[in-house]
Every structure is written in structure tokens, then in C-alpha cells.
């Protein structure tokens, strides 16, 4: 079916960008616990993204969690959303192997 084929082609075209985004997010977090908002703000401040877009970060955090490369370590109040939000932390490769 043509729609399935074009959908697959589109996904394959963006796949390298997704991997790059995940790498950027892990680089920003390093050993710090951060919210999606804080990660987005830092990416913006460092010039990795041109405007505030939490959707640049949030789906990648979910994927990193599914891959065992990030975990939710708590929650905290976010002044931007006026709600409690998840706090994320990157999982070290050695932590993955020992855990």
C-alpha cells in the first residue's frame, strides 16, 4: 500500500535526526537530574534548537526510558506549566550492565 510505503520512507528519513536528538539530550543531562523543560531551555540557550519546543525533548525521553538509557527519578514543580513534572536522569552504561 502506498501510504504504508511513504510512511516508512518518512520515518527512515528522520531516524538519524532522532538519534542525534537523543545524543544531545544525554549530553545535556550528563549526571544531572532534569525536567524536559530544563533540558529544552538548555538546548535553546546553547543554540542546538532555534525556539522553545518541548516536543523536541519529551518523545526522545520516553524512547530513552524504553531503551533503558534514562529513568524518572522524581518530580518537581515547573513554573512554566504550573504543574508537577517528571525529573529525568541519564543511566550510565555501567549502571545498565550492573543493574
Helices and strands as residue ranges (DSSP letters): H 2-29, E 33-34, H 36-45, G 54-56, H 58-66, E 70-78, E 83-90, H 93-98
